[in-house]
Amino acid sequence: MNPVAAKVIKWLALLVVICLAFTCYAMGNASGAIALVILGFVFEGAFWLFGHKLFSRKKSDSSQSQTS
């Protein structure tokens, strides 16, 4: 797969996860459903973990290219 296409797919997946988190938070707060709020927490956690993984790869790749 093209490296640019792979990066675009990762960013789109990250965007989808944060949108799901916001949607679950909004629906859970409006309806009083605790399960939706908890699901929002799960999606937000996935967003931060996935986003951190995406950013940490970027930094490690650039630091290796500078030392070579």
VOGU-3710 file (C-alpha; in Angstrom, 3 decimals, decimal comma):
1> mnpvaakvik> 0,000/0,000/0,000  1,161/3,515/-0,736  2,621/5,146/2,431  0,588/8,305/1,874  -2,631/6,332/1,480  -1,868/4,365/4,651  -1,331/7,583/6,597  -4,578/9,079/5,234  -6,491/5,947/6,240  -5,033/6,143/9,770
11> wlallvvicl> -6,033/9,798/10,114  -9,548/9,065/8,835  -9,888/6,200/11,322  -8,753/8,542/14,090  -11,354/11,113/13,007  -14,108/8,473/12,964  -13,217/7,295/16,481  -13,337/10,813/17,966  -16,623/11,529/16,175  -18,078/8,339/17,652
21> aftcyamgna> -16,909/9,413/21,100  -18,560/12,838/20,791  -21,765/11,276/19,443  -21,959/8,802/22,319  -21,322/11,572/24,856  -24,045/13,763/23,343  -26,615/10,979/23,082  -25,798/9,695/26,571  -26,124/13,134/28,154  -29,370/13,907/26,324
31> sgaialvilg> -31,058/10,602/27,137  -29,471/9,903/30,509  -28,109/6,561/29,284  -24,994/5,786/31,292  -24,013/3,026/28,830  -23,592/5,589/26,026  -21,441/7,812/28,209  -19,265/4,831/29,122  -19,026/3,900/25,449  -17,949/7,485/24,776
41> fvfegafwlf> -15,149/7,049/27,327  -14,062/3,857/25,565  -13,970/5,575/22,166  -12,084/8,532/23,608  -9,534/6,180/25,142  -9,108/4,480/21,774  -8,649/7,906/20,176  -5,847/8,878/22,560  -4,107/5,503/22,364  -4,348/5,310/18,577
51> ghklfsrkks> -3,350/8,964/18,165  -0,347/8,574/20,465  0,777/5,532/18,479  0,452/7,487/15,229  2,456/10,450/16,567  5,153/8,361/18,253  5,912/6,536/15,003  6,279/9,827/13,196  8,798/11,153/15,745  10,859/7,953/15,827
61> dssqsqts> 11,056/7,821/12,011  12,320/11,411/11,812  14,899/10,893/14,571  16,328/7,838/12,800  16,663/9,675/9,509  18,585/12,516/11,222  21,127/10,169/12,816  21,809/8,229/9,595
//
